[in-house]
């Protein structure tokens, strides 16, 4: 049997551990949020500048010709499309970023009235 003091010490250690774990999770969330904000600002800049290509077929054509600087995918992009884009991007050493947005939200950011799963940024 444990004494009252031992029980209190165990509770304090548990609280400290939980507090540290909570702080670490908040830091990770903040880091993820900052990274996502940077990616979204890149998307917006490309849209404003007119350097954005929307759609899997268009992006794949430009990947094959080597004209893209970066590719953004929605988090629920179809597996087949994701595999094709990643394969061609790897061949052309183009970074592929998977956003935390689904294709509906990405379509809204692009100010389109349809879903957008793949977005490419011109610039090579």
N, C-alpha and C positions, 0 to 999 in steps of 0.2 A: 504494500500500500504506500502511496505517496503522501507526503505531508502537505499541509496547506501552503507552505512556502515553495515547495517544489512545483505545486500546481500553478501558483501565481507566476513563477519564473517561466514555466512552459507557456502560459498564456501570453506573457509579455514577448517572448521570443516569436511566437506565432504572429502576434500583431505586428512586430517589426518586419518579419518576413513578408507578410501580406502588404504592408505599406511600401516596402521596397519594390515588390513585384508590381504593384499598382503604378508606381512612378515610372518604372521601366516600360510598362505597356503604354502609358501616356506619351512618353518620349518617342516610342516607335510609331504611335499613331500620328504624332505631330510631324515626324520625319516623312511618313507616307503622304500626309496631307500636303506638305511643302513640295514634295516631288510631283504629286498630281497637279498642283497649282502651276508648277513650271511647265509641265506637259500641256496643260490646257491653254496657257498663255502662248505657247508655241503654235498650237492649233489655231487660236484666234488670230495671231499675227499672220499666219499663212493664208487664212481666209480673207483677211483684210487686204493683204498684198496681192491676192489673186494667184498665189502659188500652190493652192491646194487642189488635189484631185480626189474626187469622191467616187467610190465604187470599186469593187474587186477587179473587174475586167480591165478597167482603165489603169488601175494601179499596177496590175500584173504586166500589162503591155509596157508601161514606163519602167518597171523593174527590169524587164528583159532588155530594154534598150539602154539602161543605165543612167536614167535622167533624174532619179529620185535621191533626195538627201536623207529622208526619214519616213517611216511608215507607222501609222497609229492604228491599232485594232481595238474594237469594242470588246468588253469582257465576255460577251456572249456571241462573238463572231463564230460562224460555223466552222467545225473542225476541218473540213476539207479545204475551205478557203484559207484558214489560218496556216495549214500545212504548206499549201502552195506559196503563199506570201513569204513565209519564213524560209522556205527553200530558195526561192529566187533572191530574197534579201541577203541570205548568207552567201550566195554565189557572188553577189555584187558588193558585199561588205556594207550593207545599208542597215542601220539600226532599226529594230522593230520594237515598238513600245505598246504594251497592252494597258489600256486605260482602265480605271475603276468604274467607268461608265458603261451602261449597256447601249445597244445600238439605237434605241429610241432617244435616249438622252444625248447621244452624240449627234443624232439628226437635228435635235432642237438647238444644240450649240452651233451647228452649221447653218441654222435657219432654213432648214428644208422641211417639207411636210411629208417626209418619208424617213424610214430608218436608214442609218449609215453604219455599216460594220467596219469598213476599211477607208482610211483616209491617207493619202500620200502627199508629201511636201516636195515640190520641185526645187532643184537648186544645184545640180552638179554641173 
